[in-house]
Amino acid sequence: MPGDRYKWVALSNTTLGVLIVTINMSILLIALPDIFRGIDIDPLAPANVSYLLWLIMGYLVVTAVLVVSFGRIGDMYGRTRMYNLGFAVFTIFSVLLAVTWLQGDAGAIWLIVMRVLQGIGGALLLANSTAILTDAFPTHQRGLALGINSIAAIAGSFLGLLVGGVLAPVSWHLVFVVSVPIGVFGTVWAYVKLRETGERHAARIDWWGNITFAVGLVAVLVGITYGIQPYGGHVMGWTSPTVLTCLIGGVVVLAVFAVIETRVAEPMFHLSLFRIRAFTAGNLASLLAALGRGGLQFILIIWLQGIWLPQHGYDYESTPLWAGIYMVPLTIGFLVAGPVSGVLSDRHGARAYATVGMLGAAVSFLLLQFLPVDFAYWGFAIILAVNGLSMGLFSSPNRAAIMNSVPPRQRGAAAGMTSTFQNGATVLSIGIFFSMLILGLSRTLPTALHDGLVAHGVPADAAQRISELPPVSTLFAALLGYNPMETLLGPQVLAQVGPDQAGFLTGRSFFPSLISGPFADGLTFALVFAALCCVVAALASLLRGGKYAYVEPAGAGVDGADGADEIDGAAVTEAAYPGFDDGDGALVGAPTGGRVLRGRVTGPDAAPAAAVVTLVDRAGRQAGRAVADADGRFRIEPPSSGDFLVIATPRDVGHAVAPRATQVSVNGGAVDVDLVLDPR
């Protein structure tokens, strides 16, 4: 295991890498108006909506699709090597984005292509950074390390809004330039200082698995992207044959991927990892939390830019910057809670902190629902801070528990799958929350818009035409910081109503007042959905099991000192549990309590496994032993209360499966432990 100095180098470099990748996930949301003005394109014109969507979504889609494949390649050829390559690729395409010289359609296409290629570098960084940290840090410090790293990832998505809002008005090129010096510095630093510390396992690339996973996930995400666009006479495109083909076809291809992964000898991703309760529950909770968090981001931007800020005297052109500033309490909450919860979860386990964090996030979503659309900022800021604290309380322990639960040789693929859940959820949240807002707006906005326009001198035929426009146009205008009424009415209609009425219609009060009621309807749907996601995530966190820790094979030297492995400061030697050096199993969660230890040992196929179960105390002494019966069940009565290590060692002399171990606390009642042996 690397020494103290190296692990902090790894943490600082990977945190920088993750931060710059996630900043670039959101930096364009605020900067898009200036970018489109810079390349002389109207993003709200029907012919240009695809440019708008793919500049927002292309980067997200490619990072979501490629992280699992890149994580698996990192397991095979070296995580640091792939990470360093990612920093270099990211930097090269940041430079090419910054020097964009094209205009019009060519400029938009250039930006989209370069963003997708930049996203490839981002996927390499995201896929391997978590695994590098898990390799570098011992078990009792992983919560802190992964907490800082994951909070940087979450905070980056909100810092991107602020950075984009500050730089874009100066020059839209600066939005891309800002990544260049950071990328150059990070690339050089990574190549000079980072080294391979994890296990590498030569294997063949699972081409069919990679292809089917990429095709299936891309199809689903593209279907979601186009589902929020109007189709025919519908306000959205969920009934479009193209969208349905993408969604259904994508799901079918992903099902084929799952079948392939169970048949090939060296799969891209071991689906057996989902048999580990900590891994499955943690990723489910992560997916649901990301859904709520992603939806919150877009709701707040529209709420602030389209309604609240104009009502409080801000020009539409300045609302993107101020929206980022007014959302700072959310980021502060993340930054405060993340490292603290990481340290605490290292000592006490992830379950309590992750569960409470998700319940707190659910409460914050419901509190937002009770705010009036024209709220007092202090109440809004407090709720944002609570949401940030809650998400930070959840994120660090959850990520550490996931990574602690998987074998070293699969950390890259496991980290990639976790990133896929998070990034895919961001794209999914856009589809879900935009759909909910559009449904709410479509019920009442057309009538309110028609009546309001007619009352202020707009000809009836023009008012009717404008009121029948899909609500998504209004949402995009608010999201981009355009004056929605000026965009919808156009110069010809404004000329017909006269300067006084035109000034009122395009002023800071007419549109916010008009949209407040319809927006509140959509807001209710969205916030209740986000709260439900967090409640289910809390339930998944509660059911994940107890404290998790990974034990390296004997002699690997987790503490880097004497070849002994360490769990919470207690050395566990090979002599204490003969045969454990033949495996590399991950520790899975166990409920706490009791002077009776019981459970079941199964193989990778879920069938009962012939195994010897050994109980080891903190001093490394054997405290109990049992042989699993024909059904895989065992029972041990510990001699005293305390913390123990339970090791299931296969009796098969051919060692077709690897041992599995878990740490348990015995304090009263019964402790139930199920152990699943991994294939070798």
C-alpha positions as CSV (number, residue, x, y, z in Angstrom):
1,M,0.0,0.0,0.0
2,P,1.4,3.4,-0.9
3,G,2.6,5.7,1.9
4,D,0.9,8.7,3.4
5,R,2.3,11.2,1.0
6,Y,1.3,9.5,-2.1
7,K,-2.3,9.0,-1.1
8,W,-2.8,12.7,-0.6
9,V,-1.2,13.4,-4.0
10,A,-3.7,10.9,-5.5
11,L,-6.6,12.6,-3.7
12,S,-5.6,16.1,-4.7
13,N,-5.0,15.2,-8.4
14,T,-8.2,13.1,-8.8
15,T,-10.3,15.7,-7.0
16,L,-9.0,18.3,-9.4
17,G,-9.8,16.0,-12.4
18,V,-13.3,15.2,-11.2
19,L,-14.0,18.9,-10.4
20,I,-13.1,20.1,-13.9
21,V,-15.1,17.4,-15.5
22,T,-18.2,18.1,-13.5
23,I,-17.8,21.9,-13.9
24,N,-17.9,21.3,-17.6
25,M,-21.2,19.4,-17.3
26,S,-23.1,22.5,-16.2
27,I,-20.9,25.4,-17.3
28,L,-22.7,25.8,-20.7
29,L,-26.2,26.0,-19.1
30,I,-25.5,29.6,-18.1
31,A,-23.2,30.5,-21.0
32,L,-25.3,29.2,-23.9
33,P,-26.9,32.5,-24.8
34,D,-23.5,34.2,-25.1
35,I,-22.1,31.2,-27.0
36,F,-25.0,31.2,-29.5
37,R,-24.7,34.9,-30.0
38,G,-21.0,34.4,-30.6
39,I,-21.5,31.9,-33.4
40,D,-24.5,33.9,-34.7
41,I,-27.3,31.3,-34.1
42,D,-30.7,31.7,-32.6
43,P,-31.0,28.6,-30.3
44,L,-34.8,28.9,-30.0
45,A,-35.4,28.7,-33.7
46,P,-37.1,25.4,-34.5
47,A,-34.3,24.4,-36.9
48,N,-31.7,25.0,-34.2
49,V,-33.3,23.2,-31.2
50,S,-31.2,20.1,-31.8
51,Y,-28.0,22.2,-31.6
52,L,-29.2,23.5,-28.2
53,L,-30.1,20.0,-26.9
54,W,-26.8,18.4,-28.0
55,L,-24.6,21.1,-26.7
56,I,-26.3,20.5,-23.3
57,M,-26.6,16.7,-23.5
58,G,-23.8,15.4,-25.7
59,Y,-21.2,15.7,-23.1
60,L,-23.4,14.1,-20.5
61,V,-24.4,11.2,-22.8
62,V,-20.9,10.3,-23.7
63,T,-19.6,10.3,-20.1
64,A,-22.5,8.2,-19.0
65,V,-22.0,5.7,-21.8
66,L,-18.2,5.2,-21.7
67,V,-17.3,5.2,-18.0
68,V,-18.0,1.4,-17.4
69,S,-16.0,0.4,-20.5
70,F,-13.1,2.7,-19.5
71,G,-13.2,1.5,-15.9
72,R,-12.9,-2.1,-17.1
73,I,-10.0,-1.2,-19.4
74,G,-8.4,0.5,-16.4
75,D,-8.7,-2.7,-14.5
76,M,-6.9,-4.5,-17.3
77,Y,-4.2,-2.1,-18.4
78,G,-3.7,0.2,-15.4
79,R,-6.1,2.7,-13.9
80,T,-3.5,5.5,-13.6
81,R,-2.5,5.0,-17.2
82,M,-6.1,5.4,-18.4
83,Y,-6.6,8.3,-16.0
84,N,-3.6,10.2,-17.2
85,L,-4.7,9.6,-20.8
86,G,-8.1,11.1,-19.9
87,F,-6.5,14.3,-18.6
88,A,-4.6,14.7,-21.8
89,V,-7.6,14.0,-24.0
90,F,-9.8,16.4,-22.0
91,T,-7.2,19.1,-22.3
92,I,-6.6,18.8,-26.0
93,F,-10.3,19.2,-26.8
94,S,-10.7,22.0,-24.3
95,V,-8.0,23.8,-26.4
96,L,-9.9,23.1,-29.6
97,L,-13.2,24.3,-28.1
98,A,-11.5,27.5,-26.9
99,V,-10.1,28.4,-30.4
100,T,-13.5,27.9,-32.2
101,W,-13.5,30.3,-35.2
102,L,-16.5,29.0,-37.2
103,Q,-19.9,30.6,-37.3
104,G,-23.4,29.5,-37.9
105,D,-24.3,25.8,-38.4
106,A,-20.6,24.9,-38.9
107,G,-19.7,26.6,-35.6
108,A,-22.5,24.7,-33.7
109,I,-21.5,21.4,-35.2
110,W,-17.9,22.0,-34.4
111,L,-18.7,22.8,-30.7
112,I,-20.9,19.7,-30.4
113,V,-18.3,17.3,-31.8
114,M,-15.5,18.8,-29.7
115,R,-17.7,18.6,-26.6
116,V,-18.4,14.9,-27.3
117,L,-14.7,14.3,-27.7
118,Q,-13.9,16.3,-24.6
119,G,-16.4,14.0,-22.8
120,I,-14.4,11.0,-23.8
121,G,-11.5,12.4,-21.7
122,G,-14.0,13.2,-18.9
123,A,-15.2,9.6,-19.0
124,L,-11.6,8.3,-18.6
125,L,-11.1,10.6,-15.6
126,L,-14.4,9.7,-13.9
127,A,-14.1,6.0,-14.5
128,N,-10.7,5.6,-12.9
129,S,-10.4,8.4,-10.3
130,T,-12.5,6.5,-7.7
131,A,-10.6,3.3,-8.2
132,I,-7.3,5.1,-7.9
133,L,-8.4,6.5,-4.5
134,T,-9.7,3.1,-3.3
135,D,-6.3,1.6,-4.2
136,A,-4.4,4.4,-2.5
137,F,-6.3,4.7,0.8
138,P,-6.6,2.1,3.5
139,T,-10.1,1.1,4.5
140,H,-10.4,3.3,7.6
141,Q,-9.7,6.5,5.5
142,R,-11.6,5.7,2.3
143,G,-14.8,7.5,3.5
144,L,-12.9,10.8,3.9
145,A,-11.0,10.4,0.6
146,L,-14.0,9.3,-1.5
147,G,-16.1,11.9,0.3
148,I,-13.9,14.8,-0.7
149,N,-13.8,13.4,-4.2
150,S,-17.5,12.9,-4.6
151,I,-18.4,16.2,-3.0
152,A,-16.1,17.9,-5.6
153,A,-18.1,16.1,-8.3
154,I,-21.4,17.3,-7.0
155,A,-20.2,20.8,-6.1
156,G,-18.6,21.1,-9.6
157,S,-22.0,20.8,-11.3
158,F,-23.2,23.8,-9.3
159,L,-19.9,25.8,-9.5
160,G,-20.1,25.4,-13.3
161,L,-23.3,27.6,-13.3
162,L,-21.4,30.3,-11.4
163,V,-18.2,30.1,-13.5
164,G,-20.2,30.2,-16.7
165,G,-22.3,33.1,-15.5
166,V,-19.1,35.1,-14.7
167,L,-17.0,34.4,-17.7
168,A,-19.5,34.2,-20.6
169,P,-20.5,37.9,-20.5
170,V,-16.8,38.9,-20.8
171,S,-16.2,36.5,-23.7
172,W,-17.8,33.2,-24.5
173,H,-14.5,31.7,-25.5
174,L,-13.4,32.0,-21.8
175,V,-16.0,29.4,-20.9
176,F,-13.7,26.9,-22.7
177,V,-10.4,28.6,-22.0
178,V,-10.8,28.2,-18.2
179,S,-10.4,24.4,-18.6
180,V,-7.1,24.7,-20.5
181,P,-4.6,25.8,-17.8
182,I,-6.2,23.5,-15.3
183,G,-6.0,20.6,-17.8
184,V,-2.4,21.3,-18.7
185,F,-1.4,21.5,-15.0
186,G,-3.4,18.4,-14.1
187,T,-2.1,16.4,-17.0
188,V,1.6,17.1,-16.2
189,W,1.1,16.6,-12.5
190,A,-0.7,13.2,-13.1
191,Y,2.0,11.9,-15.5
192,V,4.8,12.9,-13.1
193,K,3.3,11.9,-9.7
194,L,0.7,9.2,-10.1
195,R,1.7,5.6,-10.3
196,E,0.0,2.2,-10.5
197,T,-0.9,0.9,-7.1
198,G,-3.8,-1.4,-7.8
199,E,-4.1,-4.9,-9.2
200,R,-3.9,-5.3,-13.0
201,H,-5.4,-8.4,-14.6
202,A,-4.7,-9.2,-18.2
203,A,-7.9,-10.0,-20.1
204,R,-9.5,-9.8,-23.5
205,I,-11.7,-6.9,-24.2
206,D,-15.3,-7.9,-24.2
207,W,-16.2,-6.2,-27.6
208,W,-19.8,-7.5,-27.8
209,G,-20.5,-6.4,-24.2
210,N,-19.0,-2.9,-24.8
211,I,-20.8,-2.5,-28.1
212,T,-24.3,-3.6,-26.8
213,F,-23.9,-1.5,-23.6
214,A,-22.9,1.6,-25.6
215,V,-25.6,1.2,-28.2
216,G,-28.4,0.4,-25.7
217,L,-27.6,3.3,-23.4
218,V,-27.1,5.8,-26.2
219,A,-30.4,4.8,-27.6
220,V,-32.2,5.3,-24.3
221,L,-30.5,8.6,-23.6
222,V,-31.2,9.9,-27.1
223,G,-34.8,8.9,-26.7
224,I,-35.1,10.8,-23.5
225,T,-33.4,13.8,-25.1
226,Y,-35.9,14.0,-28.0
227,G,-38.9,13.0,-25.8
228,I,-39.1,16.6,-24.4
229,Q,-39.3,18.1,-27.8
230,P,-42.8,18.7,-29.4
231,Y,-44.0,16.1,-31.9
232,G,-46.9,16.7,-34.3
233,G,-49.7,18.3,-32.3
234,H,-48.3,17.1,-29.0
235,V,-46.5,19.3,-26.5
236,M,-43.9,16.5,-26.1
237,G,-42.4,13.8,-28.3
238,W,-43.0,10.7,-26.1
239,T,-45.4,9.2,-28.7
240,S,-42.9,9.9,-31.6
241,P,-42.0,6.6,-33.4
242,T,-38.4,7.7,-33.3
243,V,-38.4,8.3,-29.5
244,L,-40.3,5.0,-28.9
245,T,-37.9,3.1,-31.1
246,C,-34.9,4.5,-29.3
247,L,-36.4,3.8,-25.8
248,I,-37.7,0.3,-26.5
249,G,-34.8,-0.7,-28.7
250,G,-32.3,0.6,-26.2
251,V,-33.9,-1.4,-23.4
252,V,-33.9,-4.5,-25.6
253,V,-30.2,-4.1,-26.5
254,L,-29.3,-3.5,-22.8
255,A,-31.1,-6.8,-22.0
256,V,-29.0,-8.5,-24.7
257,F,-25.9,-6.9,-23.0
258,A,-27.0,-8.5,-19.7
259,V,-27.2,-11.9,-21.4
260,I,-23.8,-11.5,-23.0
261,E,-22.2,-10.6,-19.7
262,T,-23.4,-13.9,-18.2
263,R,-22.0,-16.0,-21.1
264,V,-18.5,-14.6,-21.8
265,A,-15.5,-15.7,-19.9
266,E,-14.1,-12.2,-19.3
267,P,-17.1,-9.8,-19.2
268,M,-16.9,-6.1,-19.4
269,F,-18.8,-5.9,-16.1
270,H,-19.4,-8.7,-13.7
271,L,-23.1,-8.7,-13.1
272,S,-22.4,-10.8,-10.0
273,L,-21.4,-7.6,-8.3
274,F,-25.1,-6.8,-8.0
275,R,-25.4,-9.8,-5.6
276,I,-23.4,-7.7,-3.1
277,R,-26.1,-6.0,-1.1
278,A,-23.9,-2.9,-0.4
279,F,-23.1,-2.4,-4.1
280,T,-26.7,-2.8,-5.3
281,A,-28.3,-0.8,-2.6
282,G,-25.7,1.9,-2.8
283,N,-26.1,2.3,-6.6
284,L,-29.9,2.3,-6.4
285,A,-29.7,5.1,-3.8
286,S,-27.1,7.0,-5.9
287,L,-29.3,6.8,-9.0
288,L,-32.4,8.1,-7.1
289,A,-30.4,10.8,-5.4
290,A,-28.9,12.0,-8.7
291,L,-32.4,12.1,-10.2
292,G,-33.6,14.4,-7.5
293,R,-30.4,16.5,-7.6
294,G,-30.4,16.9,-11.3
295,G,-34.1,17.9,-11.4
296,L,-33.5,20.4,-8.6
297,Q,-30.8,22.1,-10.7
298,F,-33.0,22.7,-13.7
299,I,-36.1,23.6,-11.6
300,L,-34.1,26.2,-9.7
301,I,-32.6,27.7,-12.8
302,I,-36.0,28.2,-14.4
303,W,-37.6,29.4,-11.2
304,L,-34.9,32.0,-10.6
305,Q,-34.3,33.1,-14.2
306,G,-37.8,33.0,-15.5
307,I,-39.7,34.3,-12.5
308,W,-38.1,35.4,-9.3
309,L,-35.1,37.4,-10.5
310,P,-37.1,39.5,-13.1
311,Q,-39.7,40.1,-10.4
312,H,-37.0,41.5,-8.2
313,G,-35.6,43.9,-10.7
314,Y,-32.9,41.9,-12.6
315,D,-32.7,42.2,-16.4
316,Y,-33.1,38.9,-18.2
317,E,-29.6,39.1,-19.6
318,S,-28.1,39.2,-16.1
319,T,-30.3,36.4,-14.6
320,P,-28.0,33.5,-15.5
321,L,-25.2,35.0,-13.4
322,W,-27.4,35.9,-10.5
323,A,-29.1,32.5,-10.5
324,G,-25.7,30.9,-10.0
325,I,-24.9,33.3,-7.1
326,Y,-28.2,32.8,-5.4
327,M,-27.7,29.0,-5.5
328,V,-24.4,29.2,-3.5
329,P,-26.0,28.0,-0.2
330,L,-26.6,24.7,-1.9
331,T,-22.9,24.3,-2.8
332,I,-21.8,25.4,0.7
333,G,-24.0,22.7,2.2
334,F,-22.3,20.0,0.0
335,L,-18.8,21.3,0.9
336,V,-19.4,21.3,4.6
337,A,-21.2,18.0,5.0
338,G,-19.2,15.8,2.5
339,P,-15.8,15.5,4.2
340,V,-17.4,15.4,7.7
341,S,-19.7,12.6,6.8
342,G,-16.9,10.7,5.1
343,V,-14.8,10.8,8.3
344,L,-17.8,9.7,10.5
345,S,-18.8,6.9,8.1
346,D,-15.2,5.5,8.3
347,R,-15.8,5.0,12.0
348,H,-19.5,4.1,12.2
349,G,-20.5,2.8,8.7
350,A,-22.5,4.3,5.9
351,R,-26.0,3.2,6.7
352,A,-27.1,5.8,9.3
353,Y,-25.6,8.8,7.5
354,A,-26.8,7.9,4.0
355,T,-30.3,7.2,5.3
356,V,-30.6,10.4,7.3
357,G,-29.1,12.4,4.4
358,M,-31.8,11.1,1.9
359,L,-34.6,11.8,4.4
360,G,-33.3,15.3,4.9
361,A,-33.2,15.8,1.1
362,A,-36.8,14.6,0.8
363,V,-37.9,17.1,3.5
364,S,-36.1,19.9,1.8
365,F,-37.9,19.2,-1.5
366,L,-41.3,19.2,0.3
367,L,-40.4,22.5,2.0
368,L,-39.6,24.0,-1.4
369,Q,-43.1,23.1,-2.5
370,F,-44.6,25.2,0.4
371,L,-42.7,28.3,-0.7
372,P,-44.7,30.8,-2.7
373,V,-43.3,31.3,-6.3
374,D,-42.4,34.8,-5.2
375,F,-40.5,33.7,-2.1
376,A,-38.5,35.6,0.6
377,Y,-34.9,34.7,-0.2
378,W,-33.8,33.9,3.4
379,G,-36.2,31.0,3.6
380,F,-35.2,29.8,0.1
381,A,-31.5,30.0,1.1
382,I,-32.1,27.9,4.3
383,I,-33.9,25.2,2.4
384,L,-31.1,25.1,-0.2
385,A,-28.5,24.8,2.5
386,V,-30.5,21.9,4.1
387,N,-30.6,20.2,0.8
388,G,-26.9,20.6,0.2
389,L,-26.1,19.4,3.7
390,S,-28.4,16.4,3.3
391,M,-26.9,15.4,-0.1
392,G,-23.4,15.8,1.2
393,L,-24.3,13.7,4.3
394,F,-25.5,11.0,1.9
395,S,-22.9,11.1,-0.9
396,S,-19.6,10.5,0.8
397,P,-20.6,7.4,2.9
398,N,-22.6,6.0,0.1
399,R,-19.7,6.2,-2.4
400,A,-17.2,4.7,0.2
401,A,-19.6,1.8,1.0
402,I,-20.0,1.0,-2.7
403,M,-16.3,0.9,-3.4
404,N,-15.4,-0.9,-0.2
405,S,-17.8,-3.7,-1.2
406,V,-16.1,-4.8,-4.4
407,P,-12.9,-6.9,-5.0
408,P,-9.8,-4.9,-6.1
409,R,-9.7,-6.4,-9.6
410,Q,-13.1,-5.0,-10.3
411,R,-12.9,-1.5,-8.8
412,G,-12.5,0.3,-12.1
413,A,-15.6,-1.4,-13.7
414,A,-17.6,-0.9,-10.4
415,A,-16.6,2.8,-10.2
416,G,-17.6,3.2,-13.9
417,M,-21.0,1.6,-13.3
418,T,-21.6,3.9,-10.3
419,S,-20.7,6.9,-12.5
420,T,-23.0,5.6,-15.2
421,F,-25.9,5.5,-12.8
422,Q,-25.1,9.1,-11.7
423,N,-24.5,10.6,-15.1
424,G,-27.4,8.7,-16.7
425,A,-29.7,9.9,-14.0
426,T,-28.8,13.5,-14.9
427,V,-30.0,13.0,-18.4
428,L,-33.0,11.1,-17.2
429,S,-33.8,13.8,-14.7
430,I,-33.9,16.4,-17.5
431,G,-36.5,14.3,-19.4
432,I,-38.6,13.6,-16.3
433,F,-38.6,17.1,-14.7
434,F,-39.0,18.9,-18.0
435,S,-41.9,16.6,-18.8
436,M,-43.5,17.3,-15.4
437,L,-43.1,21.1,-15.8
438,I,-44.4,21.0,-19.4
439,L,-47.5,18.9,-18.3
440,G,-48.2,21.5,-15.5
441,L,-47.7,24.4,-17.9
442,S,-49.7,22.9,-20.7
443,R,-52.8,22.7,-18.6
444,T,-53.1,26.4,-17.8
445,L,-50.5,28.5,-19.6
446,P,-52.1,28.6,-23.1
447,T,-55.3,30.2,-21.7
448,A,-53.5,32.6,-19.3
449,L,-51.1,33.6,-22.1
450,H,-53.9,34.2,-24.7
451,D,-56.0,36.3,-22.3
452,G,-53.1,38.3,-21.0
453,L,-51.8,39.1,-24.5
454,V,-55.2,40.1,-25.8
455,A,-55.8,42.3,-22.8
456,H,-52.6,44.3,-23.7
457,G,-53.4,44.9,-27.3
458,V,-51.9,41.9,-29.1
459,P,-54.2,40.9,-32.0
460,A,-56.3,37.9,-31.3
461,D,-54.9,35.8,-34.1
462,A,-51.3,36.5,-33.0
463,A,-52.3,35.8,-29.3
464,Q,-53.9,32.5,-30.4
465,R,-50.8,31.5,-32.4
466,I,-48.4,32.3,-29.6
467,S,-50.6,30.6,-26.9
468,E,-50.5,27.4,-29.0
469,L,-46.7,27.2,-29.1
470,P,-45.3,24.3,-27.1
471,P,-44.5,25.2,-23.4
472,V,-41.0,23.8,-24.0
473,S,-40.2,27.0,-25.9
474,T,-41.0,29.1,-22.8
475,L,-38.9,26.8,-20.6
476,F,-35.9,26.9,-22.9
477,A,-36.2,30.7,-23.1
478,A,-36.2,31.0,-19.3
479,L,-33.4,28.4,-19.0
480,L,-31.2,30.4,-21.3
481,G,-31.9,33.8,-19.8
482,Y,-33.7,35.2,-22.9
483,N,-36.6,37.6,-22.5
484,P,-39.4,35.0,-23.1
485,M,-42.1,37.5,-24.3
486,E,-39.7,39.3,-26.6
487,T,-38.7,36.0,-28.1
488,L,-42.2,34.7,-28.5
489,L,-43.8,37.9,-29.8
490,G,-41.1,39.0,-32.2
491,P,-40.5,42.5,-33.6
492,Q,-43.6,42.5,-35.9
493,V,-46.2,41.9,-33.2
494,L,-44.4,44.3,-30.8
495,A,-44.6,47.0,-33.4
496,Q,-48.3,46.5,-33.7
497,V,-49.1,47.1,-30.1
498,G,-47.2,50.3,-29.7
499,P,-44.2,51.2,-27.6
500,D,-46.0,51.5,-24.2
501,Q,-47.7,48.1,-24.4
502,A,-44.6,46.5,-25.9
503,G,-42.5,47.8,-23.0
504,F,-45.0,46.4,-20.5
505,L,-45.2,43.0,-22.3
506,T,-41.4,42.6,-22.5
507,G,-40.8,44.1,-19.0
508,R,-39.9,42.3,-15.8
509,S,-43.4,41.9,-14.4
510,F,-45.8,40.6,-17.1
511,F,-44.2,37.3,-18.0
512,P,-43.3,36.3,-14.4
513,S,-46.8,37.1,-13.1
514,L,-48.3,35.2,-16.1
515,I,-46.3,32.1,-15.6
516,S,-46.2,31.9,-11.8
517,G,-49.5,30.0,-11.5
518,P,-48.9,27.5,-14.3
519,F,-45.3,27.0,-13.1
520,A,-46.5,26.3,-9.6
521,D,-48.6,23.4,-10.9
522,G,-45.6,21.8,-12.7
523,L,-43.4,22.6,-9.7
524,T,-45.6,20.5,-7.4
525,F,-45.4,17.5,-9.6
526,A,-41.6,17.8,-9.9
527,L,-40.9,18.4,-6.2
528,V,-43.1,15.5,-5.0
529,F,-41.4,13.2,-7.4
530,A,-38.0,14.3,-6.2
531,A,-39.0,13.8,-2.6
532,L,-40.3,10.3,-3.4
533,C,-37.0,9.4,-5.1
534,C,-35.1,10.5,-1.9
535,V,-37.5,8.4,0.3
536,V,-36.9,5.3,-1.7
537,A,-33.1,6.1,-1.7
538,A,-33.3,6.3,2.1
539,L,-35.0,2.9,2.2
540,A,-32.3,1.4,0.0
541,S,-29.6,3.0,2.3
542,L,-31.3,1.6,5.4
543,L,-31.4,-1.9,3.9
544,R,-27.7,-1.9,2.7
545,G,-26.5,-3.7,5.9
546,G,-24.1,-2.6,8.5
547,K,-20.5,-1.4,8.3
548,Y,-18.4,-2.3,5.2
549,A,-14.7,-2.8,4.9
550,Y,-12.5,-4.5,2.3
551,V,-9.7,-6.8,3.4
552,E,-6.8,-7.3,1.0
553,P,-5.2,-10.7,0.6
554,A,-2.8,-11.5,3.5
555,G,0.6,-9.9,2.9
556,A,-0.8,-7.1,0.7
557,G,0.0,-4.7,3.5
558,V,-3.0,-2.4,3.8
559,D,-1.2,-0.4,6.4
560,G,2.0,-0.4,4.4
561,A,4.1,-1.5,7.4
562,D,4.3,-5.2,8.1
563,G,2.3,-7.1,5.4
564,A,-0.7,-7.3,7.7
565,D,-4.1,-6.1,6.8
566,E,-6.0,-3.7,8.9
567,I,-9.6,-3.0,9.8
568,D,-10.1,-0.1,12.1
569,G,-6.6,-0.4,13.4
570,A,-6.7,-4.2,14.2
571,A,-4.2,-6.3,12.3
572,V,-5.5,-9.5,10.8
573,T,-2.8,-11.9,9.8
574,E,-2.7,-14.9,7.5
575,A,-2.1,-17.2,10.4
576,A,-5.4,-16.2,12.0
577,Y,-7.4,-17.6,9.1
578,P,-5.6,-20.2,7.0
579,G,-6.6,-20.2,3.4
580,F,-7.6,-16.5,3.3
581,D,-4.6,-15.6,1.2
582,D,-6.1,-17.6,-1.6
583,G,-8.8,-15.1,-2.2
584,D,-9.7,-11.5,-2.6
585,G,-13.3,-11.3,-1.5
586,A,-15.0,-8.1,-0.6
587,L,-16.6,-7.6,2.8
588,V,-20.3,-7.2,2.7
589,G,-22.5,-5.5,5.2
590,A,-23.8,-7.3,8.3
591,P,-26.5,-6.2,10.8
592,T,-25.2,-5.5,14.3
593,G,-26.2,-7.2,17.5
594,G,-26.1,-10.4,19.4
595,R,-24.1,-13.3,20.9
596,V,-25.3,-15.7,18.2
597,L,-23.8,-15.4,14.7
598,R,-25.7,-17.2,12.0
599,G,-26.1,-17.1,8.2
600,R,-25.6,-18.8,4.9
601,V,-22.7,-19.2,2.5
602,T,-23.5,-19.3,-1.3
603,G,-21.5,-19.4,-4.4
604,P,-21.7,-17.0,-7.4
605,D,-24.6,-19.0,-8.8
606,A,-26.6,-18.5,-5.5
607,A,-26.3,-22.3,-4.7
608,P,-25.2,-23.4,-1.2
609,A,-21.4,-23.5,-0.9
610,A,-19.2,-25.9,1.0
611,A,-17.2,-23.6,3.3
612,V,-15.5,-23.3,6.6
613,V,-16.6,-20.2,8.5
614,T,-14.1,-18.7,10.9
615,L,-14.6,-15.9,13.5
616,V,-11.6,-13.7,14.2
617,D,-11.3,-11.1,17.0
618,R,-9.6,-7.7,16.8
619,A,-6.3,-9.3,18.1
620,G,-6.2,-11.7,15.2
621,R,-7.2,-14.7,17.3
622,Q,-9.7,-17.4,16.2
623,A,-12.9,-16.8,18.3
624,G,-15.1,-19.5,16.7
625,R,-15.4,-21.9,13.8
626,A,-18.1,-23.7,12.0
627,V,-18.6,-25.8,8.9
628,A,-21.5,-24.8,6.6
629,D,-24.2,-27.5,6.2
630,A,-25.6,-28.9,3.0
631,D,-27.8,-25.8,2.7
632,G,-24.9,-23.5,3.3
633,R,-26.0,-22.5,6.8
634,F,-23.8,-22.0,9.8
635,R,-24.0,-20.9,13.4
636,I,-21.3,-19.7,15.8
637,E,-21.6,-18.5,19.4
638,P,-19.0,-15.8,20.0
639,P,-17.3,-16.0,23.4
640,S,-17.8,-12.3,24.1
641,S,-19.2,-9.1,22.7
642,G,-17.1,-7.0,20.4
643,D,-16.0,-6.5,16.8
644,F,-15.2,-9.6,14.8
645,L,-14.1,-10.6,11.3
646,V,-16.1,-13.5,9.7
647,I,-14.3,-15.4,6.9
648,A,-15.9,-18.0,4.7
649,T,-13.2,-20.1,3.1
650,P,-14.2,-22.6,0.4
651,R,-13.5,-26.2,1.1
652,D,-13.0,-26.9,-2.6
653,V,-9.3,-27.6,-3.0
654,G,-9.4,-26.4,-6.6
655,H,-10.3,-22.9,-5.3
656,A,-12.9,-22.3,-8.0
657,V,-14.2,-19.6,-5.8
658,A,-12.6,-17.0,-3.6
659,P,-13.1,-16.5,0.2
660,R,-15.5,-13.8,1.4
661,A,-15.3,-11.9,4.7
662,T,-17.3,-9.3,6.6
663,Q,-16.8,-7.4,9.8
664,V,-19.6,-7.6,12.4
665,S,-20.3,-6.1,15.8
666,V,-21.7,-8.5,18.4
667,N,-23.5,-6.7,21.2
668,G,-26.8,-8.6,22.0
669,G,-29.4,-10.6,20.2
670,A,-28.7,-12.4,16.9
671,V,-26.5,-11.3,14.0
672,D,-27.4,-12.6,10.6
673,V,-24.7,-12.7,8.0
674,D,-25.0,-13.9,4.4
675,L,-21.7,-14.4,2.4
676,V,-21.5,-14.8,-1.3
677,L,-18.2,-16.4,-2.6
678,D,-16.8,-14.7,-5.7
679,P,-15.7,-16.7,-8.8
680,R,-11.9,-16.7,-9.2
